Amino acid sequence: QLFKTLVAVGNKTGPVVAVIPGNRELDLKKIAKASGNKKVEMLHLRDLEETTGYIRGGCSPVGMKKLFPTFFDARAEHFATIIVSAGRRGLQMELAPKDLATLVRGQFVDLTLDSEE
């Protein structure tokens, strides 16, 4: 139920947010397709605070400087609640994934690498 928030940059959209299970790895091709980009790469760590307002380890899908396109891994829909960062290292919040998606205008899509990759 613990999900991490990652920020990537698309060649067309700029920053995009991915909320994926903590034990999974983001598939850049999948988030590129979902977000309408041809290519997506991870946002450089040095740009994270300036772009989102958050530091590494405290990045939350809620309350970023701007409302970026946000995508939740489809696995989140299988839980009554999920746990995400609340904006500071060591501070989390637990809420229904659909409520969180509504708040940030997010979509549920397959975002992670398959286990055999």
N, C-alpha and C positions, 0 to 999 in steps of 0.2 A: 504493500500500500504506500510505500515511500517513493515519491517521484522527485526527480531533479529537473531543474529548469536550465536549459541551455540556450544560448543565443548564437545564431549563425547569421551570415550576410549573403543575400541573394544578389545575383548580377542585375536583376530587374527591380526587385522590391526593396532592397536594402535589408535592414535587420528583420529577422524572423525568429520567433520564439518556439522552442520545442520543449514539451513537458513529457518526460519519459520515465519508465521505471528505473529506480536507482541502480539496479543490477544489470541494466541493458546498455547497449551502445547505439548512438544515433546513426542512422543510415542517411548520409548526405544526399544520395540520389533520391530517396523517398521524400525527404522534406523539400527538395528542389521541385519535384513533380507536384507535390501537394500545394506548394506556394506559388506555382506558376513561373518558376525560375528555370533557366537552363543549367546553371551552376550555382552551388551553395558551398561556402566554406565557413568554418567556425570563426566567430568574432575573436580578434586578438584580445588576450587577457588585458593588455594595457588600455584597450578601448572600452572595456566593460562598464566601468563606473561612469565614464563620460556619456556613454550611450544610454545606459539603463538607470543610472542612479544607484546601482547596487555593486557591492564588492563580491569577489569570488567566494563562494560558499554561502552567500546570503542573497542570491538572486531569486526573486519571487516573480511568478507570472502576473501578480497583481501590483499595481502602483509604480510601474516603470515610468520614466519621463514622458514617454509617448505610448499610445496604444498600438503596438506592433502586431502584424499578423501572427496569431498564436495557434499552435497545433498541439493536440494532446494525443499521445499514443493510444490507439484503440483499446488497449488493455485497461485503461483507466475506467472505461464504461462498465467493466465487470465488477467494480467495487461500489459499495454503498457510499463509502467515503475514501478519500485519498489524503495523504499528508504531503504538503509542499512547504518550501521555505516561506517564512513570513517576513523576510526582508533583512534579517540579520543572521549572522552565523549562530547556530545553536537554537534558533527560534523557528518553530514550525507551526503550521495551522492545519487543522483537519476539517475537511468539508466535502460535500457531495461534488463529484466531478462535473455533473451537469450544471450545478450552480456556478462553479468556478468558470466553466466554459462560457456560460451566459454572461458572466461579469466581464470577461476579457474578449468576448465575441470570438471564442475559439472553436475549432473543429476537431473532431475525432478521426484520426487516420492511422494507418500502419506506418510507424516511423523508425522502427529499430531493425538492426541487422538480424537476419535469420541466424539461428544457432549454428548452422553448418557453414556459415560464411566466415 
